[in-house]
Amino acid sequence: MIDHCGAEGINDFIDFLARKPINFWATEEPDGFLTDMVILALWKLIDGGGYQKILREVHLPFPFNHKSYQFNCNIIWHWGEKWGEHWIVWGDCEEWDQAAARIPKKGRLAKVNLWLDSFDLPMENPKGWSKKDTNFSYKLNRYGRRYMVAMDGLTGIRWVGGGYSPKVYDGTYMQLMRRELSEVMKGARVVADAHFVTAGEGYENTKFITPYPKPAGGKRRRSGEGVETLSKDKERFNIAQRELRARVEEPFGIIKQMFPILERPWREGKVELDGVVLMALAFHNLK
């Protein structure tokens, strides 16, 4: 568990929860009960087994059933969002530039200092589900929840947006968040994929650097007549831009490595999933 979350992060989370008015389900709360509950909640996310299965394996020295275990996990995950927000901060342009300095860049990409990406996490399909539902993810071909993450050049998490509907286009989401983000993102030079082409409209002193879109081809003929292509310079830029995006670990890779249960459909509530995502990315920042 220490390898997954880091000792500093776990201890800080326990200290945070100790200051909150939490009412756990339990017939008794012996010394160290809060620590036991946090470890059990984290182990559920790492092991991915059922509540009853995990309780059979850990042999707690006090009476405790699987329903209480599930209830207490949900409380801890819910508070994980508030704790995570404390350790995920935007910082400023100087900090972003320093973190990005280790990565070689040139040309139009030379001043990139932030990386932006989104990912969908799978959720359990409810009875009577439909592809028309706002929770349906075409990426996953099932119900899901989308998150957007800004990272610096040292893979530090600077911001997490969401969760929200997987049907919201990335550029549209950034437009919806413009009032909240335009001030804190001043000075950002953001590298992102083609889904963010319209993201920067209305942002002051913030530049979104996306790949050149492939032109719509004309009627394809064997001779190639009427088919448009990118220029060599634009193709080279797109390759360099894609390689630069790949230099920073994708956020989904971070959280699924920390909490493997997130690769499978989430069976708890949306609020709890949001808390787990914030918690995982905060643990990452503290490692």
C-alpha atoms as one frame of an Amber mdcrd trajectory, in Angstrom:
protein
   0.000   0.000   0.000   2.896   2.335   0.755   4.194   1.673  -2.767   0.840
   2.694  -4.230   0.000   5.783  -2.162   3.136   6.806  -0.270   3.496   7.039
   3.519   3.405  10.853   3.597   0.101  10.999   1.754  -1.559   8.294   3.842
  -0.505   9.891   7.137  -1.633  13.340   6.001  -5.012  11.965   4.915  -5.506
  10.274   8.286  -4.614  13.531  10.097  -7.098  15.387   7.867  -9.918  12.941
   8.633  -9.156  13.047  12.363 -10.208  16.713  12.360 -13.552  16.027  10.655
 -16.895  15.140  12.282 -17.157  11.628  10.857 -19.747   9.148  12.078 -18.613
   5.659  11.110 -20.753   2.569  11.339 -19.307   0.344  14.042 -20.377  -1.289
  17.274 -17.138  -0.049  18.841 -14.254   2.194  17.800 -11.075   1.048  19.571
  -7.802   2.982  19.447  -6.508   3.176  15.898  -9.969   2.626  14.393  -9.667
   5.574  11.988  -6.322   4.320  10.694  -7.796   0.845  10.237 -10.714   2.278
   8.251  -8.447   4.331   5.972  -6.217   1.337   5.293  -9.269  -0.831   4.551
 -10.731   1.823   2.233  -7.461   2.140   0.320  -6.998  -1.619   0.204 -10.430
  -1.987  -1.390  -9.253   0.318  -4.223  -5.973  -1.553  -4.636  -7.166  -5.148
  -4.238 -10.539  -4.718  -5.929 -12.057  -7.680  -4.096 -15.510  -7.771  -2.554
 -16.112  -6.346   0.899 -16.789  -9.740   2.461 -13.739 -11.290   0.791 -11.399
  -8.608   2.127 -12.808  -8.824   5.650 -12.246 -12.603   5.657  -8.600 -11.981
   4.769  -7.737  -9.216   7.274  -9.140 -10.735  10.530  -9.955  -7.535  12.424
  -9.736  -7.756  16.253 -13.210  -6.234  16.671 -16.692  -7.071  15.306 -17.226
  -5.548  11.874 -19.431  -6.602   8.948 -19.317  -5.965   5.212 -22.180  -3.440
   5.220 -20.370  -1.281   7.763 -17.191  -1.675   5.709 -18.927  -0.433   2.555
 -20.579   2.484   4.359 -17.297   3.583   5.952 -15.425   3.312   2.651 -17.959
   5.602   1.017 -17.526   8.169   3.788 -13.733   8.107   3.441 -13.848   8.360
  -0.361 -16.294  11.247  -0.111 -13.871  13.163   2.139 -11.055  12.250  -0.238
 -12.241  14.962  -2.627 -11.884  17.735  -0.036  -8.487  16.462   1.042  -7.305
  16.110  -2.548  -8.264  19.688  -3.395  -5.782  20.885  -0.766  -2.860  19.157
  -2.531  -3.808  19.956  -6.130  -3.115  23.634  -6.825  -2.547  25.623 -10.003
   0.568  27.475  -8.909   1.815  30.109 -11.345   3.569  30.524 -14.660   7.038
  30.583 -13.084   6.458  27.215 -11.439   5.093  25.720 -14.669   8.095  27.002
 -16.651  10.551  25.514 -14.149   8.843  22.122 -14.246   8.765  22.136 -18.067
  12.419  23.169 -18.410  13.632  19.559 -18.159  11.845  18.597 -21.370  13.542
  19.559 -24.652  11.255  21.659 -26.850  11.755  23.916 -29.833   9.918  26.039
 -32.364   6.247  26.674 -31.630   6.448  24.184 -28.776   9.396  25.833 -27.010
   7.305  27.629 -24.395   4.902  24.815 -23.534   4.519  24.614 -19.756   1.295
  22.668 -19.153  -0.236  19.462 -20.487  -4.011  19.000 -20.659  -5.909  15.756
 -21.172  -9.201  14.070 -20.329 -10.115  10.468 -19.593 -13.262   8.437 -18.959
 -13.658   5.985 -16.089 -16.110   3.092 -16.493 -19.213   2.873 -14.331 -21.690
   0.061 -13.782 -24.453   0.124 -16.382 -27.814   0.624 -14.621 -30.898  -1.338
 -15.537 -32.578   0.022 -18.633 -29.484   1.973 -19.693 -29.366   3.713 -23.055
 -26.693   5.190 -25.295 -28.764   8.374 -25.277 -28.086   8.880 -21.569 -25.695
  11.715 -20.700 -23.626   9.237 -18.697 -22.893   7.025 -21.702 -19.276   7.101
 -22.904 -18.613   6.356 -26.560 -14.931   5.915 -25.688 -15.800   3.048 -23.351
 -19.024   1.880 -25.019 -20.687   1.879 -21.610 -21.607   4.221 -18.766 -18.730
   6.368 -17.607 -17.611   9.597 -15.998 -15.136  12.052 -17.508 -12.325  13.980
 -15.836  -9.948  16.601 -17.185  -6.458  17.072 -15.782  -3.781  19.752 -16.165
  -0.229  18.577 -15.468   3.176  20.221 -15.377   6.413  18.930 -16.889   7.232
  16.930 -13.748   3.837  15.156 -13.961   2.587  17.222 -11.035  -1.204  17.509
 -11.080  -2.195  21.185 -11.216  -5.940  20.936 -11.689  -8.719  18.345 -11.958
 -12.048  19.108 -13.607 -15.042  16.844 -13.137 -16.495  14.413 -13.018 -18.960
  15.266 -15.739 -20.806  13.785 -18.696 -18.571  11.891 -21.164 -20.600  13.448
 -23.964 -19.219  16.930 -23.285 -16.549  17.776 -25.876 -13.180  18.784 -24.388
 -13.143  22.187 -26.051 -16.706  22.827 -24.909 -15.856  21.933 -21.314 -12.993
  24.429 -21.279 -15.375  27.077 -22.576 -17.863  26.238 -19.830 -15.050  26.586
 -17.266 -13.649  29.811 -18.726 -14.967  32.127 -15.996 -13.360  29.941 -13.324
 -10.079  29.242 -15.152  -9.194  32.245 -17.304  -7.469  34.127 -14.472  -5.529
  31.208 -12.939  -4.345  30.009 -16.368  -2.756  33.293 -17.426   0.683  32.626
 -18.866  -0.107  29.000 -19.638   1.118  27.498 -22.893  -0.917  24.319 -23.025
  -0.241  21.333 -25.241  -3.311  19.186 -25.892  -4.857  16.941 -28.522  -7.205
  17.913 -31.347 -10.266  17.807 -29.085  -9.082  21.099 -27.563  -8.961  23.113
 -30.813 -11.726  25.469 -29.607 -10.658  25.447 -25.949  -8.768  28.752 -25.909
 -11.470  31.083 -27.191 -11.855  33.937 -24.715  -8.899  32.963 -22.496  -6.608
  35.935 -21.830  -2.844  35.385 -22.259  -3.329  31.628 -22.482  -2.409  29.624
 -25.565  -3.651  26.139 -26.433  -1.291  24.390 -28.839  -3.105  21.616 -30.672
  -2.235  19.592 -33.792  -3.185  20.787 -37.239  -6.442  19.090 -38.245  -6.316
  16.807 -41.217  -8.080  18.511 -44.125 -11.290  17.001 -45.362 -10.312  14.995
 -48.406 -12.069  15.547 -51.678 -13.474  12.766 -53.774 -10.843  10.047 -53.715
  -9.616   8.974 -57.103  -6.845   6.611 -58.110  -4.949   9.582 -59.464  -5.185
  11.337 -56.073  -6.824  14.331 -57.692  -9.037  16.307 -55.309  -7.485  14.827
 -52.140  -5.991  17.403 -49.785  -3.131  16.615 -47.413  -1.172  18.428 -44.725
   2.034  20.123 -45.763   5.310  18.496 -44.706   5.914  21.266 -42.172   2.497
  20.718 -40.583   3.008  16.956 -40.537   6.357  17.416 -38.797   4.767  19.769
 -36.287   2.000  17.273 -35.537   4.557  14.538 -34.923   6.592  16.769 -32.597
   3.435  17.892 -30.797   2.282  14.299 -30.298   5.714  13.261 -29.011   5.735
  16.177 -26.571   2.328  15.190 -25.215   3.667  11.683 -24.668   6.622  12.953
 -22.579   4.312  13.457 -19.614   2.563  10.416 -18.138  -1.152  10.377 -18.871
  -3.353  10.877 -15.795  -5.393   7.712 -16.375  -2.183   5.696 -16.268  -1.352
   7.286 -12.918  -4.627   6.487 -11.201  -5.119   2.990 -12.581  -1.617   2.086
 -11.416  -2.419   3.447  -7.959  -5.969   2.062  -7.688  -6.425  -0.841 -10.157
 -10.129  -1.101  -9.282 -10.722   1.981 -11.473 -10.024  -0.063 -14.611 -13.256
  -1.942 -13.920 -16.795  -0.504 -13.867 -17.301   1.513 -10.681 -20.202   0.175
  -8.627 -20.494   2.898  -5.986 -21.809   6.469  -6.366 -20.569   9.322  -8.557
 -19.648  11.453  -5.539 -17.491   8.658  -4.175 -15.796   8.164  -7.558 -14.993
  11.886  -7.724 -13.449  11.624  -4.275 -11.331   8.622  -5.233  -9.993  10.386
  -8.357  -9.017  13.527  -6.409  -7.521  11.381  -3.677  -5.456   9.308  -6.100
  -4.035  12.345  -7.890  -3.239  14.044  -4.569  -1.388  10.922  -3.409   0.547
  11.127  -6.685   1.558  14.735  -5.958   2.813  13.788  -2.501   4.901  10.801
  -3.578
